[in-house]
Amino acid sequence: MAKIIKRYSFKVFALVLAISMFGFYFSFVDRSQAAQVSSRSDTLNNSGASFSFVQPTAVTSNHTFVFTIENSLDTVGWNGADSKSASDTIVITIDPDASGFDLTGIDCGDVDLAFGAIPGTSASISDNANGGSRTTRTSCPGSATTWGLFIDSSADTLTFYTPTAVQTHVVTSTIVNVRVGLNATFQDTGNEVITNPTAVGTKKMRVGGTFGGTGDMLVAILSGVEVSATVAETLTFNIFGLPGQGPAGNINNMASCNSIPGTTDDDDSETITLVTTTATSVPFGAITSGNVYQGCQRLAVSTNAAGGYTVSQRSNNSLKTTGDAIIPDTVCDGTPNCTPYIEDTWTSNAPGLGVSCKSSTNTSSSCSASSPNYANGANFTPFANESAGFVSSTRFSTTSVAPWGEIQIKAKYRLIIPGTQAAGTYTNIVNYIATPIF
């Protein structure tokens, strides 16, 4: 019997010892999880690091904090309308590890507070105390019916205070939403945002306060991914010959040199003899004095140059023979206004070779010199003649924006000779230069 008692006494002793140790262990276990702030998150609209290789300037971001409180938010010690004590607080610490977030410039007007599933029901933040408005203050003490907010940019904290009119303002297990930045729009329009740190990595946000809950939120700051693409520069410039006479009504689609039946020019009242051109020649053929001869080429330009393009023109010399007899360049109506730089009206008694520019859209945006008249094909100018001392070409057509498609230009060559013109075959070389502006 003594042996039996002794054996069971050891078992009882072992059981008591195990229970004691178990209780001793649990005395060190954190049993505050019930008071934790659950379902915590902080959503940034820009996770880039400031002053990185990819983004060499400060990077700012809106923040949307969402979490569920496991304790209620109360007026502490409340015991009736005339017995109000301290308010519960929610404290959001943007940067508990001093990882580089900057709240400088954030004021009460840049913060929204709401309760319930996103977006929640917004709560009013006080603007009654201390004068001014939420958009100029970082200290906005609450009132009986409005929430208080203190912003400490040196400690990187946002502290919310419950109103004092009732005891419990927010019940247990309520979702809390806090928006900071341009996404704060309930009472004011947010105009400041939090600056991201320069160092990449995982950063911590913390929520706590006197209501008894606490919890951390993690966000990742990244250097960003540089996405690049290069669009090749493009330019096409072609010259096409045109028939002398085409169907009526086709003047703007560059179908021919003239589309008015008969021998009257489309753009002025000159009676003309039309010739057909090729891409490389304007063959006037055998000409006689007293007649007006005209041939046209179509110039087609397209480019993706953001600054558009300029087409300029020049000739190596005036029309001349191998023996140096010359058909002079036109002076249009005989006044000094008709030069390679300035166009003027052609008159039948002004001999020489001249050129006019007409856009397919009949506007000065693609055929322009000194005045919009150059675009209608009625005004002419001599070529920039190299033998006459013109070192550079002169503008023939231009546009200041990328055409994003082909622009068609009609070059009209007109020729008259005086009765005293010497016999012979007269030639010159005309060049057009297309210059895109990238």
Salt bridges, closest charged atoms under 4 A:
ASP42 OD2 - HIS63 ND1 2.91
ASP97 OD2 - LYS204 NZ 3.70
ASP112 OD2 - ARG179 NH2 3.76
ASP127 OD2 - ARG134 NH1 3.25
ASP188 OD2 - ARG134 NE 2.64
ASP216 OD2 - LYS204 NZ 3.83
ASP216 OD1 - ARG206 NE 2.68
ASP265 OD2 - LYS412 NZ 3.05
ASP265 OD2 - ARG414 NH2 3.60
ASP267 OD1 - LYS358 NZ 3.35
ASP267 OD2 - LYS412 NZ 2.75
ASP268 OD2 - ARG414 NH1 3.04
ASP324 OD1 - LYS320 NZ 3.49
GLU386 OE1 - ARG314 NH2 3.26
